[in-house]
């Protein structure tokens, strides 16, 4: 009869399990599945926000690594638009120091800046109070809000009388979304609607954005409407030839003061999520005067969830890992005990056979000489 294969032996062993063994097997299988589910959910969480994908989109098929960095300033330490233009020159000099230069006909980095304020906006039909974002640079590339109608305006346009409404504000003012070219008045000054956007529909943004409607205008227009308008946020997509280079440049060079510098393109990395867990309770305490925009609050929410899912994945995996480790150690000890007994026996047996062969050869040689 042939020796049973490994699968038959495993099947026979499983059939012989006691209730306790079956309970342990099922429990560990459930914990393994729960751990895998947490990892899958964590990976899905990292793709929730499109506003964190600018580095990958800008990189395309190029061989240069890029990072997306966000800088958030305290409300009483805001910068002017001229400060942003001056910083661009500083950034370009920093990149040249590393022999990083723009390709012919292309760009080496993208940036955007913004400030916010409460404004009064009205149309021929209605009036409302809205949160206005004054933006500049490539804001709508870094934040690709879906257009319901019309188009974005360019932050570098000389004419700054165009605005983009979100869907809620469009319905309040005109009862629809196809509003391209229609007029609105903001704080007494006339503007033209360039387009209407639909705000992000992910769960994190819906939690973070508590407004009843908003409007986007160029930062130069906001500065004209309000003397105290200031830039409170700056974002850049720039080369990151070595890990941490881009964040280091921004931390050293951008006048963030007591504000925060975050690397958006690495928010869901293992090391960063461990940092989030380490500072989990303290993260919610803001003492530096920074008021995050809704997209940063949404990112921090998904970050918290991803960190918790990582923790649960590890906790769920601990028991099966220890169980498997105990089985491995037990098998290793069994093999060791077997080897400790059997190997010396085999060695002695081999040595005895060799000794017998030598004696047989010696006897045969002697017998041949006597004859």
Secondary structure, DSSP 8 states (H G I E B T S, - for coil): -----HHHHHHHHHHT--HHHHHHHHHHHHHHHHHHHHHHHHHHHTTS-GGG-HHHHHHTT-S--EEEEEEE-BGGG-B-HHHHHHHHHHHHHHHHHTT----TTS-S-EEEEEEEEEEEEE-SS-EEEEEEEEEEESHHHHS--EEEEE----TT-S---EEEEEHHHHHHHHSSS--TT-EEEETTEEEEEEEEEE---SHHHHHH---S-EEEEEHHHHHHH-TT--B-EEEEEEE-SSTTHHHHHHHHHS--TTSEEEEGGGTTSHHHHHHHHHTTTGGG---S-B---HHHHHHHHHHHHHHHHHHHHHHHHHHHHHHHHHHHHHHHHHHHHHHHHHHHHHHHHHHHHHHHHHHHHHHHHHHHHH-
